[in-house]
């Protein structure tokens, strides 16, 4: 399938899940919105779960390239800022929250693929930091990413609070420097 047409299908999939939720997402709706025949979609993805799972990882609208600012702190601030944008700025926020929320409620969707794909790329940040001598090899990169991304999810999605300017730097400082407790 042509990459452009594939992106149109992924875009249609993500917009429909944002508008109608996972239960309202249909292959027929995706076919209509993307201008392809539903048999074409079924040829590549056997179910709406497979289609949405692929869209979460491969759609340009949710695209992700790991930052490379030259320092661990800079990379982590940029990473947190990227998560903040993903979860707070439309259209990505509408799509990400709806699609990833559906993944939690529908195991057949296998939303873990989204997070696995992201982490494989995020891991580069930590590998570079170890090579530069900024980070011990014993540090668990997934723990650091979970702490930093998790704080944005809790603040923006679960609490519904704004994530102000400077939040990313503050969160990274709390993780890298500690909170200064007693």
N, C-alpha and C positions, 0 to 999 in steps of 0.2 A: 504494500500500500504506500502511496506517496506520502512523504512526511507531512506535507501541508494538510492533506485530507485527514490524516491521522490526528493532527492537532485540532482540526475542526471537530472531529468526533469527541476528542477528550474535552475540549472547551464546552461542547454541548452537554456532555455528561456532567461536568462539574457545575455548570450553571443550573441544570435541571435539579441536581441534588441540593443545591443551595436554595432554589425556589420551592421545591416540592418535598424535600426530604428523601431519604433512601426509599421509603415505601412508595413514594410517588414517582420515583425514577423508573422509566421503562425503556427498553431497547427501541420500541416503536417511537417514543418521544425523542430519543437521541437521533434516530434515523431521520425523523422529520426535521428536527432543528439543524442537523448537520448536512442535510441534503443528500444522504446516501440511502441505499436500500438496506432494510434491516437484515437481509440475508448476508450482506457484506459485513456487517458488524458481527453477526454470529459466526462467520467464517474465521474471524480473528479472535473473538472473545466469546466463549460458550455461554456466558451468563452476564447479567447486569453486575453481579459481584466481581467477576473477572474484569469487566470493562472499567468499573470504578476503581478497582485496585490498580490497574494499569494507568489510568488517568492520574491518580494521586502521585505516582512516581514519575510519569513521563510527560505530563502536561507542562507546557511552557509557563502558564500562569502561576504554577507553584514551583517553578524552577529554582534551583539552588546551586550556587557555586560557593565553596568555602572561602572565606576572606583570607587574604594574605597581606597583612599590613607591615610585616617585618618583626612583630613582637607578639608574644602570647597574649598579653593584656589587650593590645589593639585588636587582635583577631577575635578574642572572646567578646569584647565590646561590640564589634561589628556583627558577630554571630547573634548576640542577644538582640541587637537592634533589628536584625533580619527577622528574628522570631516575632519581635514586637510588631513589625510591619505586617507580617503574615497574619497575625491574629487581630490586628486592629484597623488595618486600612483596606477598605473595599477596593476591588472586588475580591482580592485574595482572602480577606477575613471571612466573608460570607461563605465562600467555598470551603476554606480549610476547616472552619468550625463545624459546618454541616457534614462534610464528607468524613472528617476524622471522628466526629461524634457518632456517625452511622457505623463506622468501623468498630467502635466499642460495643455497640448494641447488636451487631451482626457479625458473628465470628466467621461466617463464610466469606466475608469481604477481605479478611486477612489484612487489616490495616497495619499490621506489624511491618509489612513490606515497605511502607512509606518511611517508617522510622529506621528500619535497617538501612535503607538506601541513604537516608540523610546521614546516619551515623558513619557509614563507610566513608563518606566525603568529609564529615567533620573530624574524623580521626586524623586527617592530614595536618590539622592545626596542631595537634599534640605531638605528632611525629616531628614536625619542624621545630617545635619548642624544645623537645628533647635534644635534637641535633644542635640547637643553638645554646644548649646548656641552661635554658630557662626553667626546665621542668625535670623532675626525677622520673626515671623510667617506671617507677613503682606506682605513680599516680594513675588512678583509674579514669580514663577519659570519659567513659559513659557516665560515671558518677558526676563529674564536673558538668557535662552537658545536661544531664537530668536536673541538677540543681539550678542551673541557669535558665534552661528552657521552661522548667517547671514553674519557676517564680513568675514568668510571664503568663503562662497558662492560668495559674491560680488568680493572678491579679486581674487580667483582662477578661478571661472567659468565665471563670467560676464566680469571681466576686463582682464582675462587671464594673471594675474601677478603671480610671484612666491610667495609662502608663506614660508618665510625663517625660519630657526631655531630661536627659541625665540619668534616667533609671538604669539603663544598660551599664553605664560606668559604675554606678552605685552597687548594682548586683554583682558585677565582676569583682569589685573591691572587697565586697563582703566574702566572696568565695576565696579569692586569692590572698587577702590580707587578714581575714577573720573579722569578727564584729567587735573585737576589743573587750570582750567580757572578762571580768575580774581576774 
